[in-house]
Amino acid sequence: MGRHTGIGSGIDYVEERIDLRRKQPGATISRLIRRAEWLSGPDRELFLAYYEQGLCATRIGVMLGMDPRSVRRSIRQMTARLNDPRAAYVAAHCNAWGRSRGAIARELFLRGRSMREVSQKLGISLHCVRKHRDAIEAMSIADRERRRESRAWQRAEREET
């Protein structure tokens, strides 16, 4: 249908007529590329190879010695994480928090680790990690609500004039 299979640079590739990355608006892609700085080194390189350089998952998998399905899954998870408003909130505020809350926030929301992994890595109890996560989520929700209310107020003010 819209596929052409060929051989290029010694590897098989599948060329799609419609690349899904091109379906997203340019502003979304540029926002994701800016937010890629929140990722750790290897994740950032993989993410930028896909979105900035336009390499396909198969080509990235060959270069890194990974299965293309794993590459796609990683990119999908990183994209969801970077689009999450909690990640943006953590990136903006984590330096103002204490050492433990900032470290927990970065590991959970920016690096995508599980609570158990964060607990083991930082040597903090799972209960403590959960409490910090709940507090960060509550602060993030409160910040979003505050912004929503201020935008509604500005909209109402513009309509009156």
ABEGO torsion letter per residue (X at the ends): XABBBBBBGGBBBBBBABBAAAABBAAAAAAAAAAAAABBAAAAAAAAAAAAAGBBAAAAAAAAGBBAAAAAAAAAAAAAAAABAAAAAAAAAAAABBAAAAAAAAAAAAAGBBAAAAAAAAGBBAAAAAAAAAAAAAAAAAAAAAAAAAAAAAAAAAAAX
